[in-house]
């Protein structure tokens, strides 16, 4: 079974930075979309950032200019650089990957807690 292993979460000060990492094991082929979602208690999971095959990116309005997504397909990895963190960024962050095709694979990471607090 494929697992998405996340790391990099933790506690950050307002204005600080964290870098999330997600790696699929075993490695995946035909990756299409790779991205990050976040969820807070009582709310649905929301898209934070995504990158599709070819390099096009999409960001939630609340993180534009502060977060940057990158991917390394050879290692089936996706990263999220989070700068200028705010308390509102506190959430559980989930890695997500999807293969090519409507009926292709889709996997979620286990989630990593990001807490922004002074």
TIVO-12958 format. One record per residue (C-alpha): residue number from 0; residue in three letters; x, y, z. Coordinates in nm, 3 decimals. Layout:
+-----+-----+---------+---------+---------+
|   k |   r |      px |      py |      pz |
+-----+-----+---------+---------+---------+
| NUM | ALA |       X |       Y |       Z |
...
+-----+-----+---------+---------+---------+
This chain:
+-----+-----+---------+---------+---------+
|   k |   r |      px |      py |      pz |
+-----+-----+---------+---------+---------+
|   0 | UNK |   0.000 |   0.000 |   0.000 |
|   1 | UNK |   0.120 |   0.348 |  -0.084 |
|   2 | UNK |   0.180 |   0.579 |   0.206 |
|   3 | UNK |   0.236 |   0.953 |   0.203 |
|   4 | UNK |   0.472 |   1.038 |   0.484 |
|   5 | UNK |   0.456 |   1.396 |   0.602 |
|   6 | UNK |   0.705 |   1.588 |   0.810 |
|   7 | UNK |   0.799 |   1.941 |   0.900 |
|   8 | UNK |   0.502 |   2.043 |   1.106 |
|   9 | UNK |   0.526 |   2.186 |   1.451 |
|  10 | UNK |   0.515 |   2.511 |   1.639 |
|  11 | UNK |   0.610 |   2.842 |   1.482 |
|  12 | UNK |   0.600 |   3.199 |   1.597 |
|  13 | UNK |   0.389 |   3.453 |   1.412 |
|  14 | UNK |   0.599 |   3.573 |   1.123 |
|  15 | UNK |   0.805 |   3.257 |   1.129 |
|  16 | UNK |   0.851 |   2.985 |   0.872 |
|  17 | UNK |   0.803 |   2.614 |   0.836 |
|  18 | UNK |   0.866 |   2.376 |   0.549 |
|  19 | UNK |   0.642 |   2.076 |   0.507 |
|  20 | UNK |   0.756 |   1.769 |   0.323 |
|  21 | UNK |   0.560 |   1.478 |   0.183 |
|  22 | UNK |   0.702 |   1.170 |   0.020 |
|  23 | UNK |   0.516 |   0.876 |  -0.127 |
|  24 | UNK |   0.644 |   0.528 |  -0.061 |
|  25 | UNK |   0.680 |   0.336 |  -0.281 |
|  26 | UNK |   0.749 |   0.587 |  -0.553 |
|  27 | UNK |   0.462 |   0.675 |  -0.782 |
|  28 | UNK |   0.444 |   0.705 |  -1.158 |
|  29 | UNK |   0.224 |   0.926 |  -1.374 |
|  30 | UNK |   0.177 |   1.190 |  -1.109 |
|  31 | UNK |  -0.066 |   1.463 |  -1.202 |
|  32 | UNK |  -0.173 |   1.682 |  -0.913 |
|  33 | UNK |   0.023 |   1.719 |  -0.592 |
|  34 | UNK |  -0.088 |   1.951 |  -0.321 |
|  35 | UNK |  -0.155 |   2.047 |   0.034 |
|  36 | UNK |  -0.483 |   2.084 |   0.216 |
|  37 | UNK |  -0.555 |   2.196 |   0.568 |
|  38 | UNK |  -0.834 |   2.142 |   0.813 |
|  39 | UNK |  -0.939 |   2.300 |   1.140 |
|  40 | UNK |  -1.192 |   2.162 |   1.390 |
|  41 | UNK |  -1.547 |   2.189 |   1.264 |
|  42 | UNK |  -1.446 |   2.285 |   0.913 |
|  43 | UNK |  -1.404 |   2.101 |   0.589 |
|  44 | UNK |  -1.067 |   2.036 |   0.442 |
|  45 | UNK |  -0.959 |   2.319 |   0.213 |
|  46 | UNK |  -0.702 |   2.348 |  -0.060 |
|  47 | UNK |  -0.393 |   2.543 |   0.038 |
|  48 | UNK |  -0.171 |   2.494 |  -0.264 |
|  49 | UNK |  -0.145 |   2.257 |  -0.555 |
|  50 | UNK |   0.075 |   2.197 |  -0.853 |
|  51 | UNK |  -0.025 |   1.997 |  -1.157 |
|  52 | UNK |   0.185 |   1.815 |  -1.409 |
|  53 | UNK |   0.364 |   2.082 |  -1.609 |
|  54 | UNK |   0.417 |   2.320 |  -1.321 |
|  55 | UNK |   0.098 |   2.525 |  -1.297 |
|  56 | UNK |   0.022 |   2.624 |  -0.940 |
|  57 | UNK |  -0.282 |   2.729 |  -0.747 |
|  58 | UNK |  -0.298 |   2.888 |  -0.404 |
|  59 | UNK |  -0.567 |   2.978 |  -0.161 |
|  60 | UNK |  -0.611 |   3.353 |  -0.148 |
|  61 | UNK |  -0.518 |   3.357 |   0.218 |
|  62 | UNK |  -0.169 |   3.219 |   0.152 |
|  63 | UNK |  -0.075 |   3.386 |  -0.175 |
|  64 | UNK |   0.262 |   3.553 |  -0.149 |
|  65 | UNK |   0.348 |   3.368 |   0.169 |
|  66 | UNK |   0.345 |   2.999 |   0.078 |
|  67 | UNK |   0.522 |   2.827 |  -0.207 |
|  68 | UNK |   0.467 |   2.475 |  -0.331 |
|  69 | UNK |   0.729 |   2.269 |  -0.508 |
|  70 | UNK |   0.755 |   1.909 |  -0.619 |
|  71 | UNK |   1.021 |   1.657 |  -0.706 |
|  72 | UNK |   0.856 |   1.390 |  -0.915 |
|  73 | UNK |   1.163 |   1.168 |  -0.929 |
|  74 | UNK |   1.125 |   1.118 |  -0.556 |
|  75 | UNK |   0.745 |   1.142 |  -0.548 |
|  76 | UNK |   0.780 |   1.435 |  -0.311 |
|  77 | UNK |   0.597 |   1.760 |  -0.263 |
|  78 | UNK |   0.691 |   2.046 |  -0.036 |
|  79 | UNK |   0.525 |   2.351 |   0.108 |
|  80 | UNK |   0.738 |   2.644 |   0.216 |
|  81 | UNK |   0.536 |   2.853 |   0.458 |
|  82 | UNK |   0.661 |   3.201 |   0.537 |
|  83 | UNK |   0.515 |   3.488 |   0.734 |
|  84 | UNK |   0.303 |   3.244 |   0.927 |
|  85 | UNK |  -0.005 |   3.375 |   1.101 |
|  86 | UNK |  -0.217 |   3.225 |   1.380 |
|  87 | UNK |  -0.488 |   3.169 |   1.119 |
|  88 | UNK |  -0.258 |   2.920 |   0.949 |
|  89 | UNK |  -0.292 |   2.686 |   1.246 |
|  90 | UNK |  -0.441 |   2.363 |   1.118 |
|  91 | UNK |  -0.368 |   2.005 |   1.033 |
|  92 | UNK |  -0.202 |   1.997 |   0.694 |
|  93 | UNK |  -0.258 |   1.704 |   0.462 |
|  94 | UNK |  -0.056 |   1.605 |   0.163 |
|  95 | UNK |  -0.248 |   1.486 |  -0.142 |
|  96 | UNK |  -0.146 |   1.331 |  -0.470 |
|  97 | UNK |  -0.341 |   1.217 |  -0.773 |
|  98 | UNK |  -0.240 |   1.026 |  -1.081 |
|  99 | UNK |  -0.333 |   1.084 |  -1.441 |
| 100 | UNK |  -0.684 |   0.997 |  -1.546 |
| 101 | UNK |  -1.020 |   1.030 |  -1.380 |
| 102 | UNK |  -1.004 |   0.679 |  -1.234 |
| 103 | UNK |  -0.640 |   0.690 |  -1.139 |
| 104 | UNK |  -0.498 |   0.669 |  -0.792 |
| 105 | UNK |  -0.547 |   0.921 |  -0.516 |
| 106 | UNK |  -0.370 |   0.924 |  -0.181 |
| 107 | UNK |  -0.376 |   1.133 |   0.133 |
| 108 | UNK |  -0.111 |   1.183 |   0.394 |
| 109 | UNK |  -0.173 |   1.126 |   0.761 |
| 110 | UNK |  -0.171 |   1.495 |   0.841 |
| 111 | UNK |   0.078 |   1.705 |   1.029 |
| 112 | UNK |  -0.009 |   1.968 |   1.286 |
| 113 | UNK |   0.101 |   2.325 |   1.227 |
| 114 | UNK |   0.054 |   2.561 |   1.517 |
| 115 | UNK |   0.132 |   2.930 |   1.493 |
| 116 | UNK |   0.132 |   3.096 |   1.830 |
| 117 | UNK |   0.336 |   3.327 |   2.045 |
+-----+-----+---------+---------+---------+
